[in-house]
Amino acid sequence: NGLPWRDSWAAEKTEVLGIKEESLEGVEDITKAEILVSVGRGLGDPENIPLMKELADKLGGMISCSRPVVDLGWLPATRQVGISGRTVSPVIYLALGISGQSNHLAGMDASRIIIAVNKDPSAPIFNVAKYGVVEDILEFVPELLERIKQRQTA
């Protein structure tokens, strides 16, 4: 084989402690969702996640996220959309506070209707969105939830 080899480099210097498998048991599969409420760094604080989950529940969808949210430890990797996460194609993809870097877009651009809410009017997410709202998600989402609740009681 031509590669130099010494017996002193043998395998006993390596010890396999175990193989960690990602278990999806009991975890919602975001790839099967018809509606995804996806959150990005615009979330600002992990304390805002319950508000976003409430919106996802009211819409009959699931919560997903961009990579920074996973990197910050706010949501598990099973919720991540993008090249280094999962590829999704829901009917509705609600992107909340997601700037829309190319590796994220590659994981969700097959969504039928993309709705983006971001306070930065030049965020790349608006280039793929069918509908866009330039607004802080922490002001937009509570208002949207209020309107949904009013409709449900009407």
Phi and psi in degrees as GROMACS dihedral restraints (atoms count N, CA, C in turn):
[ dihedral_restraints ]
;  ai    aj    ak    al  type     phi  dphi    fc
    3     4     5     6     1    79.8    20    10
    4     5     6     7     1   -12.1    20    10
    6     7     8     9     1   -84.3    20    10
    7     8     9    10     1   138.0    20    10
    9    10    11    12     1   -67.0    20    10
   10    11    12    13     1   141.8    20    10
   12    13    14    15     1  -146.3    20    10
   13    14    15    16     1   135.2    20    10
   15    16    17    18     1  -122.4    20    10
   16    17    18    19     1   143.9    20    10
   18    19    20    21     1   -61.6    20    10
   19    20    21    22     1   -23.5    20    10
   21    22    23    24     1   -68.3    20    10
   22    23    24    25     1   -13.3    20    10
   24    25    26    27     1   -93.1    20    10
   25    26    27    28     1    13.4    20    10
   27    28    29    30     1   -60.6    20    10
   28    29    30    31     1   165.6    20    10
   30    31    32    33     1   -64.0    20    10
   31    32    33    34     1   -19.5    20    10
   33    34    35    36     1   -65.3    20    10
   34    35    36    37     1    -9.2    20    10
   36    37    38    39     1   -78.9    20    10
   37    38    39    40     1   -11.3    20    10
   39    40    41    42     1  -112.9    20    10
   40    41    42    43     1   133.6    20    10
   42    43    44    45     1  -123.0    20    10
   43    44    45    46     1   121.5    20    10
   45    46    47    48     1   -84.5    20    10
   46    47    48    49     1   118.2    20    10
   48    49    50    51     1   -86.4    20    10
   49    50    51    52     1   -20.3    20    10
   51    52    53    54     1   156.3    20    10
   52    53    54    55     1   166.0    20    10
   54    55    56    57     1  -115.1    20    10
   55    56    57    58     1   122.5    20    10
   57    58    59    60     1   -90.5    20    10
   58    59    60    61     1   120.6    20    10
   60    61    62    63     1  -106.8    20    10
   61    62    63    64     1   139.1    20    10
   63    64    65    66     1   -77.7    20    10
   64    65    66    67     1   115.9    20    10
   66    67    68    69     1   -91.3    20    10
   67    68    69    70     1   127.6    20    10
   69    70    71    72     1  -101.1    20    10
   70    71    72    73     1     7.4    20    10
   72    73    74    75     1   -64.7    20    10
   73    74    75    76     1   128.6    20    10
   75    76    77    78     1    76.2    20    10
   76    77    78    79     1     6.0    20    10
   78    79    80    81     1  -107.8    20    10
   79    80    81    82     1   135.7    20    10
   81    82    83    84     1   -63.3    20    10
   82    83    84    85     1   136.3    20    10
   84    85    86    87     1   -93.3    20    10
   85    86    87    88     1   104.3    20    10
   87    88    89    90     1   -63.2    20    10
   88    89    90    91     1   -20.3    20    10
   90    91    92    93     1   -71.8    20    10
   91    92    93    94     1   -15.3    20    10
   93    94    95    96     1   -99.8    20    10
   94    95    96    97     1    -2.9    20    10
   96    97    98    99     1   -73.2    20    10
   97    98    99   100     1   140.6    20    10
   99   100   101   102     1   -85.7    20    10
  100   101   102   103     1   -26.5    20    10
  102   103   104   105     1  -130.0    20    10
  103   104   105   106     1   125.6    20    10
  105   106   107   108     1  -119.1    20    10
  106   107   108   109     1   130.3    20    10
  108   109   110   111     1  -104.0    20    10
  109   110   111   112     1   104.2    20    10
  111   112   113   114     1  -107.1    20    10
  112   113   114   115     1   130.0    20    10
  114   115   116   117     1  -113.0    20    10
  115   116   117   118     1   147.0    20    10
  117   118   119   120     1  -122.5    20    10
  118   119   120   121     1  -162.5    20    10
  120   121   122   123     1   -61.1    20    10
  121   122   123   124     1   -21.4    20    10
  123   124   125   126     1   -60.9    20    10
  124   125   126   127     1   -10.7    20    10
  126   127   128   129     1   -61.0    20    10
  127   128   129   130     1   -31.9    20    10
  129   130   131   132     1    78.5    20    10
  130   131   132   133     1   -41.7    20    10
  132   133   134   135     1  -156.4    20    10
  133   134   135   136     1   140.3    20    10
  135   136   137   138     1   -62.7    20    10
  136   137   138   139     1   -18.5    20    10
  138   139   140   141     1   -64.8    20    10
  139   140   141   142     1   -17.0    20    10
  141   142   143   144     1   -86.7    20    10
  142   143   144   145     1    -5.7    20    10
  144   145   146   147     1   -61.4    20    10
  145   146   147   148     1   -44.2    20    10
  147   148   149   150     1   -55.5    20    10
  148   149   150   151     1   -35.5    20    10
  150   151   152   153     1   -62.5    20    10
  151   152   153   154     1   -43.1    20    10
  153   154   155   156     1   -69.5    20    10
  154   155   156   157     1   -36.8    20    10
  156   157   158   159     1   -65.8    20    10
  157   158   159   160     1   -37.6    20    10
  159   160   161   162     1   -61.2    20    10
  160   161   162   163     1   -42.8    20    10
  162   163   164   165     1   -62.5    20    10
  163   164   165   166     1   -45.9    20    10
  165   166   167   168     1   -58.5    20    10
  166   167   168   169     1   -43.9    20    10
  168   169   170   171     1   -62.4    20    10
  169   170   171   172     1   -45.9    20    10
  171   172   173   174     1   -62.4    20    10
  172   173   174   175     1   -32.7    20    10
  174   175   176   177     1   -87.4    20    10
  175   176   177   178     1    -4.7    20    10
  177   178   179   180     1    74.6    20    10
  178   179   180   181     1    28.3    20    10
  180   181   182   183     1  -118.4    20    10
  181   182   183   184     1  -166.1    20    10
  183   184   185   186     1  -123.7    20    10
  184   185   186   187     1   158.8    20    10
  186   187   188   189     1   -94.5    20    10
  187   188   189   190     1   138.6    20    10
  189   190   191   192     1  -138.1    20    10
  190   191   192   193     1  -178.5    20    10
  192   193   194   195     1  -158.6    20    10
  193   194   195   196     1   171.3    20    10
  195   196   197   198     1   -93.3    20    10
  196   197   198   199     1   168.9    20    10
  198   199   200   201     1   -57.8    20    10
  199   200   201   202     1   -42.2    20    10
  201   202   203   204     1   -55.5    20    10
  202   203   204   205     1   -33.7    20    10
  204   205   206   207     1   -66.1    20    10
  205   206   207   208     1   -36.9    20    10
  207   208   209   210     1   -72.5    20    10
  208   209   210   211     1   -44.8    20    10
  210   211   212   213     1   -58.3    20    10
  211   212   213   214     1   -34.5    20    10
  213   214   215   216     1   -78.3    20    10
  214   215   216   217     1    -9.5    20    10
  216   217   218   219     1    81.3    20    10
  217   218   219   220     1    16.3    20    10
  219   220   221   222     1   -80.4    20    10
  220   221   222   223     1   -33.2    20    10
  222   223   224   225     1  -137.7    20    10
  223   224   225   226     1   152.9    20    10
  225   226   227   228     1   -72.4    20    10
  226   227   228   229     1   158.3    20    10
  228   229   230   231     1   -59.3    20    10
  229   230   231   232     1   -23.4    20    10
  231   232   233   234     1   -65.8    20    10
  232   233   234   235     1   -13.4    20    10
  234   235   236   237     1   -99.8    20    10
  235   236   237   238     1    -3.2    20    10
  237   238   239   240     1   -80.7    20    10
  238   239   240   241     1   132.0    20    10
  240   241   242   243     1  -105.1    20    10
  241   242   243   244     1   135.8    20    10
  243   244   245   246     1   139.9    20    10
  244   245   246   247     1  -178.5    20    10
  246   247   248   249     1   -57.3    20    10
  247   248   249   250     1   -42.5    20    10
  249   250   251   252     1   -90.1    20    10
  250   251   252   253     1     8.1    20    10
  252   253   254   255     1  -125.5    20    10
  253   254   255   256     1  -131.5    20    10
  255   256   257   258     1  -109.1    20    10
  256   257   258   259     1   151.7    20    10
  258   259   260   261     1   -97.2    20    10
  259   260   261   262     1   127.5    20    10
  261   262   263   264     1  -124.7    20    10
  262   263   264   265     1   155.4    20    10
  264   265   266   267     1  -145.9    20    10
  265   266   267   268     1    62.2    20    10
  267   268   269   270     1   -72.2    20    10
  268   269   270   271     1   170.5    20    10
  270   271   272   273     1   -69.1    20    10
  271   272   273   274     1   -45.0    20    10
  273   274   275   276     1  -124.1    20    10
  274   275   276   277     1   127.7    20    10
  276   277   278   279     1  -118.6    20    10
  277   278   279   280     1   108.4    20    10
  279   280   281   282     1   -97.9    20    10
  280   281   282   283     1   106.2    20    10
  282   283   284   285     1   -94.5    20    10
  283   284   285   286     1   110.0    20    10
  285   286   287   288     1  -108.3    20    10
  286   287   288   289     1   112.1    20    10
  288   289   290   291     1    66.7    20    10
  289   290   291   292     1    30.5    20    10
  291   292   293   294     1  -108.4    20    10
  292   293   294   295     1   123.2    20    10
  294   295   296   297     1   -70.4    20    10
  295   296   297   298     1   -35.9    20    10
  297   298   299   300     1    95.3    20    10
  298   299   300   301     1    50.7    20    10
  300   301   302   303     1   -65.7    20    10
  301   302   303   304     1   155.2    20    10
  303   304   305   306     1   -57.1    20    10
  304   305   306   307     1   -36.2    20    10
  306   307   308   309     1   -69.7    20    10
  307   308   309   310     1   -26.1    20    10
  309   310   311   312     1   -76.7    20    10
  310   311   312   313     1   -45.7    20    10
  312   313   314   315     1   -57.7    20    10
  313   314   315   316     1   -38.0    20    10
  315   316   317   318     1   -61.8    20    10
  316   317   318   319     1   -24.6    20    10
  318   319   320   321     1   -89.7    20    10
  319   320   321   322     1    -8.0    20    10
  321   322   323   324     1  -139.0    20    10
  322   323   324   325     1     1.8    20    10
  324   325   326   327     1   -72.2    20    10
  325   326   327   328     1    -5.0    20    10
  327   328   329   330     1   -88.3    20    10
  328   329   330   331     1     1.4    20    10
  330   331   332   333     1   -62.6    20    10
  331   332   333   334     1   142.0    20    10
  333   334   335   336     1   -69.5    20    10
  334   335   336   337     1   -49.0    20    10
  336   337   338   339     1  -126.2    20    10
  337   338   339   340     1   116.6    20    10
  339   340   341   342     1  -105.1    20    10
  340   341   342   343     1   123.5    20    10
  342   343   344   345     1  -116.6    20    10
  343   344   345   346     1   122.1    20    10
  345   346   347   348     1  -113.7    20    10
  346   347   348   349     1   135.7    20    10
  348   349   350   351     1  -125.6    20    10
  349   350   351   352     1   117.1    20    10
  351   352   353   354     1  -153.1    20    10
  352   353   354   355     1   141.0    20    10
  354   355   356   357     1   -77.8    20    10
  355   356   357   358     1   -11.6    20    10
  357   358   359   360     1   -94.8    20    10
  358   359   360   361     1   107.4    20    10
  360   361   362   363     1   -62.9    20    10
  361   362   363   364     1   -18.2    20    10
  363   364   365   366     1   -99.6    20    10
  364   365   366   367     1    13.5    20    10
  366   367   368   369     1   -62.0    20    10
  367   368   369   370     1   133.8    20    10
  369   370   371   372     1   -57.3    20    10
  370   371   372   373     1   -23.4    20    10
  372   373   374   375     1   -57.9    20    10
  373   374   375   376     1   -30.9    20    10
  375   376   377   378     1   -67.2    20    10
  376   377   378   379     1   -19.5    20    10
  378   379   380   381     1   -71.1    20    10
  379   380   381   382     1   -23.0    20    10
  381   382   383   384     1  -108.9    20    10
  382   383   384   385     1    -9.8    20    10
  384   385   386   387     1   -76.4    20    10
  385   386   387   388     1   140.5    20    10
  387   388   389   390     1   -78.5    20    10
  388   389   390   391     1   -37.5    20    10
  390   391   392   393     1  -126.9    20    10
  391   392   393   394     1   138.8    20    10
  393   394   395   396     1  -134.0    20    10
  394   395   396   397     1   140.6    20    10
  396   397   398   399     1  -127.5    20    10
  397   398   399   400     1   121.7    20    10
  399   400   401   402     1   -90.3    20    10
  400   401   402   403     1   100.0    20    10
  402   403   404   405     1  -164.5    20    10
  403   404   405   406     1   154.3    20    10
  405   406   407   408     1   -73.3    20    10
  406   407   408   409     1   126.4    20    10
  408   409   410   411     1   -61.4    20    10
  409   410   411   412     1   -25.7    20    10
  411   412   413   414     1   -75.7    20    10
  412   413   414   415     1   -12.0    20    10
  414   415   416   417     1   -99.9    20    10
  415   416   417   418     1   -36.2    20    10
  417   418   419   420     1   -70.0    20    10
  418   419   420   421     1   -48.0    20    10
  420   421   422   423     1   -63.9    20    10
  421   422   423   424     1   -47.0    20    10
  423   424   425   426     1   -59.0    20    10
  424   425   426   427     1   -37.5    20    10
  426   427   428   429     1   -65.2    20    10
  427   428   429   430     1   -44.1    20    10
  429   430   431   432     1   -62.9    20    10
  430   431   432   433     1   -43.2    20    10
  432   433   434   435     1   -61.0    20    10
  433   434   435   436     1   -40.6    20    10
  435   436   437   438     1   -61.7    20    10
  436   437   438   439     1   -43.9    20    10
  438   439   440   441     1   -65.9    20    10
  439   440   441   442     1   -38.5    20    10
  441   442   443   444     1   -63.8    20    10
  442   443   444   445     1   -44.1    20    10
  444   445   446   447     1   -63.0    20    10
  445   446   447   448     1   -40.2    20    10
  447   448   449   450     1   -62.0    20    10
  448   449   450   451     1   -42.3    20    10
  450   451   452   453     1   -63.8    20    10
  451   452   453   454     1   -39.3    20    10
  453   454   455   456     1   -70.3    20    10
  454   455   456   457     1   -27.8    20    10
  456   457   458   459     1   -90.2    20    10
  457   458   459   460     1   -16.4    20    10
